Amino acid sequence: VIVGKRVRLRPIRREDVPVLLRWMNDSELMRLWARPVPLVTEQELLRDLEGRFSRFDVAGYFMIEREDGAPIGRIDFEGLDERTRSAEVMLLIGEAESRGRGYGTDALITLLGYLFRQRNLHRVWLGVLDWNAPAIRSYEKVGFTVEGRLREDLYFDGRYHDQLVMSILRDEFEMRWPVSE
Ligand SMILES: CC(C)(COP(=O)(O)OP(=O)(O)OC[C@H]1O[C@@H](n2cnc3c(N)ncnc32)[C@H](O)[C@@H]1OP(=O)(O)O)[C@@H](O)C(=O)NCCC(=O)NCCS
């Protein structure tokens, strides 16, 4: 378990499958993830529980828990590259009433602390739809910088969408979020 200021990141458990299925099949939410639904089945999630959800090697998958222990979202890292020391991250706050309250931002800062200080990464990047203003705002608060635009990179809802690539380097993270103790 990785403890943040306002959230805790913990491994995914079997009892999380129904809530994950609900989020991964919520079409409004999945638009923001640029994925059309249906996205995933229960069988696939059960296989993931035995497979990639059970390891924290080149990828890691976490539930985001609020202060009261309620699971409100998920956050992942993937493609951890040993030589370049980089990885991609992605997250969602699945419960709508928990969005816009700083939980996503804190979850991201918490995961970055782990990736930079425990896993010794150098660069962390993410992709975001160019019209997803709350997400971009949250990533800027964390310290991510827009480094490029992938034009018409994604397709759903009958049209192409641009994706912004944003990244943060370890030094930038340490400047903004120094270890307090
Ligand atoms: C994106 C997401 C993870 C951010 O987490 P969060 O806990 O909601 O984020 P925060 O509350 O810390 O910050 C959101 C910021 O966006 C701002 N915001 C909200 N609506 C906005 C809008 N329409 N335009 C611009 N900024 C907006 C909020 O004011 C807040 O900034 P502030 O703290 O300066 O006021 C979360 O909202 C989410 O999961 N959304 C749905 C799925 C998604 O988009 N995932 C990311 C895909 S890349």
The ligand as a Gaussian input file, in Angstrom:
#p B3LYP/6-31G(d) Opt

LIG

0 1
 C       -8.947000      13.679000     -14.582000
 C       -9.100000      13.266000     -13.145000
 C       -8.251000      12.038000     -12.857000
 C       -8.607000      14.411000     -12.248000
 O       -8.800000      14.070000     -10.905000
 P       -9.651000      15.052000      -9.954000
 O       -9.548000      14.506000      -8.580000
 O      -11.011000      15.215000     -10.499000
 O       -8.787000      16.378000     -10.150000
 P       -8.644000      17.648000      -9.221000
 O       -9.894000      17.870000      -8.445000
 O       -7.400000      17.534000      -8.424000
 O       -8.378000      18.787000     -10.307000
 C       -9.249000      19.050000     -11.371000
 C       -9.014000      20.479000     -11.808000
 O       -9.722000      20.722000     -13.012000
 C      -10.454000      21.920000     -12.859000
 N      -11.591000      21.875000     -13.757000
 C      -12.773000      21.252000     -13.590000
 N      -13.546000      21.440000     -14.675000
 C      -12.819000      22.178000     -15.538000
 C      -13.069000      22.708000     -16.829000
 N      -14.208000      22.466000     -17.474000
 N      -12.091000      23.432000     -17.429000
 C      -10.900000      23.647000     -16.795000
 N      -10.617000      23.178000     -15.569000
 C      -11.568000      22.446000     -14.955000
 C      -10.817000      21.954000     -11.404000
 O      -11.177000      23.251000     -11.005000
 C       -9.508000      21.496000     -10.795000
 O       -8.522000      22.516000     -10.779000
 P       -8.285000      23.490000      -9.477000
 O       -7.880000      22.598000      -8.345000
 O       -7.207000      24.409000      -9.926000
 O       -9.596000      24.160000      -9.204000
 C      -10.588000      12.930000     -12.797000
 O      -11.377000      14.086000     -12.909000
 C      -11.171000      11.839000     -13.671000
 O      -10.918000      10.666000     -13.447000
 N      -11.943000      12.208000     -14.679000
 C      -12.601000      11.256000     -15.544000
 C      -11.658000      10.318000     -16.304000
 C      -10.491000      11.027000     -16.933000
 O      -10.640000      12.057000     -17.548000
 N       -9.320000      10.442000     -16.766000
 C       -8.102000      10.968000     -17.306000
 C       -7.910000      10.539000     -18.708000
 S       -6.330000      11.090000     -19.354000

